[in-house]
Amino acid sequence: MKILITGVCGFTGSTLVRTFQEFDSAVELYGIDNLLRAGSEQNRVRLKASGVCLFHGDVRCPSDLDTLPEVQWVIDAAANASVVAGVSGNSSSRQLLEHNLIGTINLLEYCKKNGAGFILLSTSRVYSIAPLASLPLTVENEAYRPQIERCSVAGLSSEGVAENFSTTPPLSLYGATKLASELLAIEYGEAFGLPIWINRCGVLCRRQSVRAT
């Protein structure tokens, strides 16, 4: 099986490569990256040494995809993954749309051309801000936890947030680009008979205090 991973030199893309190589050595891995993010060049060297066929290109540019080989699956891990992208001043709103939405459209066209399946790495940020922000919270072991017994919100349970949680805007510009990408991916799958998988990834972090010595 041949798999193309976009944003392959980023954290998620390079981690996927290591996982595939560890558990399924028969998979042929291809990757494309524009090498804009810090650390990409270091990952590029390691990935190339591990046998990944790398292409320097940008998913925002359709002609950069024209030279890619045919594969059976595309994993879309290329994105501007900052929740404040487009509004913080580090990137423009147009750049955000081009990275996260136009890039996905170009990849879906590539999949349509080659009959490839498409796996979109989306985000939990597609869920509505207002009902999330209004959840009653408690602090347990330095982490915020929703008080499920005090609220009755569709899609929320002791197991967390489910797919039927509200996606009504506002979501953030970042979240809106990923939700739009999800909808388009599903429509491409229905229209052209492509297998489509969507994974709404979440990020957990823990703040640690640093004590001066």
C-alpha positions in Angstrom: 0.0 0.0 0.0 1.2 3.5 -0.8 0.3 6.4 1.5 1.0 10.1 1.1 1.3 12.2 4.2 1.0 16.0 3.8 2.8 18.2 6.3 5.1 15.2 6.7 7.9 17.2 8.3 5.7 18.5 11.1 5.1 16.9 14.5 2.0 15.0 13.5 3.3 14.0 10.1 6.6 12.7 11.3 5.0 10.9 14.2 2.7 9.1 11.7 5.7 8.0 9.7 7.5 6.5 12.7 4.3 4.7 13.7 3.8 3.2 10.2 7.4 2.1 10.0 7.2 0.5 13.4 4.0 -1.5 12.8 3.8 -2.0 9.1 7.0 -2.1 7.1 5.2 -3.1 3.9 3.7 0.4 3.6 5.4 2.7 1.1 5.4 6.2 2.5 5.5 9.4 0.6 5.5 12.9 2.0 5.1 16.5 1.0 6.0 19.6 3.1 6.6 23.2 2.4 9.2 23.3 5.2 7.9 26.6 6.6 7.6 25.6 10.3 10.5 25.6 12.7 12.2 22.2 13.0 10.9 21.0 9.6 14.4 20.8 8.1 15.7 18.6 10.9 12.7 16.2 10.5 13.3 16.2 6.7 16.8 14.8 7.2 15.6 12.1 9.6 12.6 11.1 7.4 14.8 10.9 4.3 17.3 8.7 6.0 14.5 6.4 7.1 13.4 5.8 3.5 10.5 8.1 3.1 10.1 9.6 -0.4 9.9 13.3 0.2 8.7 16.1 -2.0 9.2 19.8 -1.3 5.9 21.4 -2.2 2.9 23.3 -1.0 -0.6 21.9 -0.9 -1.9 25.4 -1.6 -0.4 25.1 -5.1 -2.2 22.6 -7.3 0.8 22.3 -9.7 2.9 21.0 -6.7 0.6 18.0 -6.5 0.8 17.3 -10.2 4.1 15.5 -9.9 3.2 13.3 -6.9 2.9 9.6 -7.6 -0.4 7.7 -7.4 -1.2 6.4 -3.9 -4.0 4.5 -2.3 -4.5 6.9 0.7 -3.8 10.5 1.6 -3.4 11.6 5.2 -3.9 15.3 5.4 -1.7 16.6 8.3 -0.8 19.9 6.7 -2.4 22.9 8.4 -1.9 26.1 10.2 -2.8 24.5 13.5 -3.0 27.6 15.7 -6.4 28.4 17.2 -5.5 32.1 17.0 -4.3 31.9 13.4 -5.5 34.7 11.3 -6.3 37.0 14.2 -3.1 37.1 16.3 -0.9 38.9 13.7 1.5 36.0 13.1 -0.5 35.0 9.9 -3.2 36.6 7.9 -6.8 35.3 7.7 -6.2 34.7 4.0 -3.1 32.6 4.7 -5.2 30.6 7.2 -7.9 29.9 4.6 -5.4 29.0 2.0 -3.5 26.5 4.3 -6.5 24.8 5.9 -9.2 25.0 3.3 -7.8 25.6 -0.2 -5.1 23.0 0.6 -7.7 20.4 1.5 -9.7 21.2 -1.7 -6.5 20.6 -3.8 -5.9 17.3 -2.0 -9.4 16.2 -2.6 -9.0 16.9 -6.3 -5.8 14.8 -6.2 -7.7 12.0 -4.6 -10.5 12.3 -7.1 -8.0 12.1 -10.0 -6.3 9.0 -8.5 -9.2 7.3 -6.8 -7.4 7.6 -3.4 -9.0 7.4 0.0 -8.7 10.6 2.2 -8.0 10.9 5.9 -8.5 14.4 7.3 -6.9 15.2 10.6 -9.4 17.8 11.8 -9.7 19.2 15.3 -11.9 19.4 18.4 -12.0 23.2 17.8 -14.9 22.6 15.3 -17.2 22.5 18.4 -19.1 25.7 19.4 -17.3 28.1 21.7 -20.4 29.3 23.6 -21.7 26.0 25.1 -18.1 24.9 25.9 -17.3 28.2 27.6 -20.5 28.0 29.7 -19.8 24.5 31.1 -19.5 24.4 34.9 -16.0 23.3 35.8 -14.2 21.9 38.7 -10.4 21.5 39.3 -9.1 18.0 39.8 -5.4 17.1 39.9 -4.6 20.5 38.4 -7.0 19.9 35.5 -10.3 21.4 34.6 -13.2 18.8 34.4 -16.8 19.6 33.4 -19.4 18.9 36.1 -21.6 16.6 34.0 -24.2 16.2 36.7 -24.9 20.0 36.6 -25.5 20.3 32.8 -27.5 18.7 30.1 -25.8 19.5 26.8 -26.3 17.3 23.8 -23.1 15.5 22.9 -21.5 15.8 26.3 -21.1 12.9 28.8 -18.6 11.6 31.3 -16.7 10.2 28.3 -16.2 13.7 26.9 -17.4 15.6 23.9 -19.0 13.5 21.2 -19.5 14.1 17.4 -23.1 15.3 17.9 -21.9 18.3 20.1 -22.9 21.6 18.5 -20.8 23.0 15.7 -22.8 26.2 15.4 -20.5 29.3 15.0 -18.6 31.0 16.4 -15.8 28.4 16.4 -12.8 30.5 15.7 -11.5 31.1 12.1 -9.3 28.1 12.6 -12.2 25.9 13.6 -14.3 27.1 10.8 -11.7 26.2 8.2 -11.4 22.7 9.5 -15.2 22.2 9.7 -15.6 23.4 6.1 -12.9 21.0 5.1 -14.8 18.2 6.9 -18.0 19.0 5.0 -16.2 19.2 1.6 -14.4 15.9 2.3 -17.7 14.2 3.0 -19.3 15.7 -0.2 -16.3 14.6 -2.3 -16.7 11.1 -0.9 -20.4 10.9 -1.7 -20.0 12.5 -5.2 -17.0 10.5 -6.4 -17.1 7.3 -4.4 -14.0 8.0 -2.3 -13.5 6.5 1.1 -13.3 9.4 3.6 -12.2 9.3 7.3 -12.3 12.3 9.6 -10.4 12.4 12.9 -11.2 15.3 15.2 -7.9 15.4 17.1 -7.7 17.0 20.5 -4.7 18.4 22.4 -4.2 17.9 26.1 -1.6 19.9 28.0 -0.6 20.4 31.6 0.9 23.5 33.0 3.8 22.9 35.2 5.4 25.3 37.6 9.1 26.0 37.2 10.8 26.7 40.5 14.0 28.8 40.4 17.0 27.1 42.1 
